[in-house]
Amino acid sequence: MALMYKMTLLINGKEKVICNTTEEKFNRNLEVAKTKGYKVLNKTKLYPVGRWETYQHVFYNAHDRAMNAIYNAEESGNAEQLSKAIDWNEKVNDLLDKFDFGFQDANGMVYMEYKDYKVAKDIIGGYAYRHGGTV
């Protein structure tokens, strides 16, 4: 699995994000940043979720399913189900934003932090399961 390494720096009062394809380049850039006196705000590994062109419809489908769960819970009048549906909808919307506007490489591969990567892979796996193993 090809990881990306992301660091967020504070340079002259502005945040700058730098992503590297290898840990060696990341460490080299980190040392340069420290030498120049830049403040390192965040260091993160990013994991490949999938190509945007291939999987974007999966996340829109998850959004539709989350909205349907809200409507069904409202109709049934079950407050507990409604609360769970609203929480799930917020999580799906957050993932959809990260998938659409997060870090992509030149080939359209989308990368996310590990906690988001795990949920995104579960959403993709659930979609594939419901559609006979295909996306």
C-alpha positions in Angstrom: 0.0 0.0 0.0 1.5 3.3 -1.0 1.2 5.8 1.8 1.4 9.6 1.6 3.0 11.6 4.3 1.5 15.0 5.1 2.8 17.8 7.2 1.2 21.1 8.0 3.5 24.0 8.6 3.1 27.6 9.9 5.1 29.8 7.6 4.9 33.6 8.0 1.5 33.2 9.8 0.0 31.1 7.0 -0.6 27.3 7.1 1.1 25.3 4.3 0.5 21.6 3.6 3.2 19.5 2.1 2.6 15.9 1.0 5.4 13.4 0.2 5.3 10.0 -1.5 8.1 8.5 0.6 9.0 8.6 4.2 12.6 9.6 3.3 11.4 12.7 1.4 9.0 13.5 4.3 11.9 13.3 6.8 14.1 15.4 4.6 11.5 18.1 4.2 10.7 18.0 7.9 14.4 18.7 8.8 14.5 21.5 6.3 11.3 23.0 7.8 12.8 22.8 11.3 16.1 24.3 10.2 14.3 27.3 8.7 12.4 27.7 11.9 8.9 26.8 10.6 6.4 25.6 13.2 5.2 22.1 12.5 1.5 22.0 13.3 0.7 18.4 12.2 2.4 15.3 10.8 0.1 12.6 9.4 0.1 9.4 7.3 -2.5 9.3 4.6 -3.9 6.0 3.3 -5.2 5.4 -0.3 -9.0 5.0 -0.4 -9.5 4.7 -4.1 -9.7 6.6 -7.4 -12.2 9.5 -7.3 -13.7 8.5 -10.7 -14.3 4.9 -9.6 -15.7 5.5 -6.1 -17.4 8.9 -6.0 -20.8 7.4 -6.7 -20.4 5.1 -3.7 -20.2 8.0 -1.4 -23.1 9.8 -3.0 -25.1 6.5 -2.6 -24.1 6.4 1.1 -25.4 10.0 1.5 -28.7 9.0 -0.1 -29.0 6.0 2.2 -28.2 8.2 5.2 -30.9 10.7 4.2 -33.4 7.9 3.7 -32.7 6.6 7.2 -33.5 10.1 8.6 -36.8 10.2 6.7 -37.7 6.7 7.8 -36.9 7.5 11.4 -39.0 10.7 11.3 -41.9 8.8 9.9 -41.7 6.1 12.5 -41.4 8.7 15.3 -38.5 6.7 16.9 -36.3 9.4 18.6 -33.4 6.9 19.1 -33.3 5.9 15.4 -33.5 9.5 14.4 -30.6 10.4 16.5 -28.5 7.6 15.1 -29.5 8.5 11.6 -28.6 12.1 12.0 -25.2 11.2 13.5 -24.5 8.8 10.6 -25.6 11.5 8.1 -23.1 13.9 9.6 -20.3 11.3 9.4 -21.2 10.5 5.8 -21.3 14.2 4.8 -17.9 14.7 6.4 -16.4 11.7 4.5 -18.0 12.9 1.3 -16.3 16.3 1.7 -13.0 14.6 2.4 -13.4 12.3 -0.6 -14.4 15.2 -2.9 -12.0 17.9 -1.7 -9.3 16.0 0.2 -5.8 15.1 -1.0 -5.6 13.5 -4.4 -2.5 12.5 -6.3 -2.0 13.0 -10.1 -3.8 9.8 -10.9 -7.0 10.7 -9.0 -6.2 8.4 -6.0 -7.8 9.9 -2.9 -6.0 9.7 0.4 -7.4 10.0 3.9 -6.2 9.8 7.5 -6.5 6.3 9.0 -9.7 6.8 11.0 -11.5 8.2 7.9 -9.8 5.6 5.7 -11.3 2.7 7.8 -14.9 4.1 7.6 -14.5 4.9 3.9 -13.4 1.4 3.1 -16.3 0.0 5.1 -18.7 2.2 3.0 -17.1 0.9 -0.2 -17.2 -2.7 1.0 -20.9 -2.3 2.0 -21.7 -0.9 -1.4 -19.9 -3.8 -3.1 -21.7 -6.3 -0.9 -25.1 -4.9 -1.8 -24.2 -4.8 -5.5 -23.0 -8.4 -6.0 -19.3 -7.7 -5.3 -18.9 -4.9 -7.8 -18.6 -1.2 -7.5 
